[in-house]
């Protein structure tokens, strides 16, 4: 292992561990181990995108391409990021079960959307977790399956309906957070429940690793084009 790898590992660990006690740091319902794995995975994505970025410096995209790719409003990137930020902070927000979650919080459950008891004493019945899905389309299954359902492509598991996409493009994310959260939970339902099972076993890690290493390279290229156009046009 060379010094550069050690440096990346040290920075990744520090990035997570220095904020590990903060309730809403990083992906809310991820464990510390899952947050560390996520940071390393994102570092790898930036590294892969960097290869394409350096190639674009030698053979830049056209001005017209950058006019389109770099327009975060026209492409819908701004709206999708607004929604993604809330889904990361409030897992399950767009599941269609927001009212149930609020009722559970009144019964003693913490409203961090992890279905974890605020009281450290274990619950009589282990509450269901969430499956993590960064898509904006409705999931095919209404109830998350047991096991792992993790999508690291940051793409859509299935294309969203035209109706949903139109709602997202017109949605107003301005205002007080609690008001925006309430409106999102009612108007932008996509069936995303969050993570079903946490990373606690070798079998789980095998699944995570397979998902992380099977991402399409086109996503890294598209990220590089976006960054090039935002930084150089």
NORCOR-V234274 format. One record per backbone hydrogen bond with DSSP energy under -1.0 kcal/mol. CO is the residue of the C=O (numbers start at 1). NH is the residue of the N-H. E is the energy in kcal/mol with one decimal. If there is no record, write none. Layout:
co=CO nh=NH e=E
co=CO nh=NH e=E
This chain:
co=2 nh=6 e=-1.9
co=3 nh=7 e=-2.3
co=4 nh=8 e=-2.3
co=5 nh=9 e=-2.5
co=6 nh=10 e=-2.6
co=7 nh=11 e=-2.5
co=8 nh=12 e=-2.4
co=9 nh=13 e=-2.6
co=10 nh=14 e=-2.5
co=11 nh=15 e=-2.5
co=12 nh=16 e=-1.3
co=13 nh=17 e=-3.2
co=14 nh=18 e=-2.0
co=16 nh=19 e=-1.3
co=17 nh=20 e=-1.0
co=19 nh=22 e=-1.7
co=22 nh=25 e=-1.4
co=27 nh=30 e=-2.1
co=31 nh=35 e=-2.3
co=32 nh=36 e=-2.3
co=33 nh=37 e=-2.4
co=34 nh=38 e=-2.2
co=35 nh=39 e=-2.4
co=36 nh=40 e=-2.2
co=37 nh=41 e=-2.1
co=38 nh=42 e=-2.7
co=39 nh=43 e=-2.1
co=40 nh=44 e=-1.8
co=41 nh=45 e=-2.0
co=42 nh=46 e=-2.4
co=43 nh=47 e=-1.8
co=44 nh=48 e=-2.4
co=45 nh=49 e=-2.7
co=46 nh=50 e=-1.9
co=47 nh=51 e=-1.0
co=48 nh=52 e=-1.2
co=49 nh=53 e=-2.5
co=50 nh=54 e=-2.3
co=51 nh=55 e=-1.3
co=52 nh=56 e=-2.1
co=53 nh=57 e=-1.5
co=55 nh=59 e=-1.8
co=62 nh=66 e=-1.9
co=63 nh=67 e=-2.0
co=64 nh=68 e=-1.4
co=65 nh=69 e=-3.1
co=66 nh=70 e=-2.2
co=68 nh=71 e=-1.3
co=70 nh=72 e=-1.2
co=71 nh=75 e=-2.3
co=72 nh=78 e=-2.4
co=76 nh=80 e=-2.4
co=77 nh=81 e=-2.5
co=78 nh=82 e=-2.0
co=79 nh=83 e=-2.1
co=80 nh=84 e=-2.7
co=81 nh=85 e=-2.5
co=82 nh=86 e=-1.3
co=83 nh=87 e=-2.3
co=84 nh=88 e=-2.3
co=85 nh=89 e=-1.9
co=86 nh=90 e=-3.0
co=88 nh=28 e=-1.7
co=90 nh=93 e=-2.0
co=92 nh=95 e=-1.7
co=94 nh=190 e=-2.3
co=94 nh=191 e=-1.8
co=97 nh=101 e=-2.0
co=98 nh=102 e=-2.2
co=99 nh=103 e=-2.0
co=100 nh=104 e=-2.2
co=101 nh=105 e=-1.8
co=102 nh=106 e=-1.5
co=103 nh=107 e=-1.0
co=104 nh=109 e=-2.1
co=105 nh=108 e=-1.4
co=108 nh=118 e=-1.5
co=116 nh=110 e=-1.9
co=131 nh=194 e=-1.2
co=161 nh=165 e=-2.5
co=162 nh=166 e=-2.1
co=163 nh=167 e=-2.0
co=164 nh=168 e=-2.6
co=165 nh=169 e=-2.3
co=166 nh=170 e=-1.4
co=167 nh=171 e=-1.0
co=176 nh=180 e=-2.5
co=177 nh=181 e=-3.1
co=178 nh=182 e=-1.7
co=179 nh=183 e=-2.1
co=180 nh=184 e=-2.9
co=181 nh=185 e=-2.3
co=183 nh=187 e=-2.7
co=184 nh=188 e=-2.3
co=190 nh=139 e=-1.2
co=195 nh=130 e=-3.1
co=195 nh=131 e=-1.3
co=198 nh=200 e=-1.2
co=201 nh=205 e=-2.1
co=202 nh=206 e=-2.3
co=203 nh=207 e=-1.7
co=204 nh=208 e=-2.5
co=205 nh=209 e=-3.0
co=206 nh=210 e=-2.0
co=207 nh=211 e=-2.2
co=208 nh=212 e=-2.6
co=209 nh=213 e=-2.1
co=216 nh=219 e=-1.3
co=217 nh=221 e=-1.8
co=218 nh=222 e=-2.6
co=219 nh=223 e=-1.9
co=220 nh=224 e=-2.0
co=221 nh=225 e=-2.4
co=222 nh=226 e=-2.4
co=223 nh=227 e=-2.6
co=224 nh=228 e=-2.7
co=225 nh=229 e=-2.6
co=226 nh=230 e=-2.2
co=227 nh=231 e=-2.0
co=228 nh=232 e=-2.2
co=229 nh=233 e=-1.3
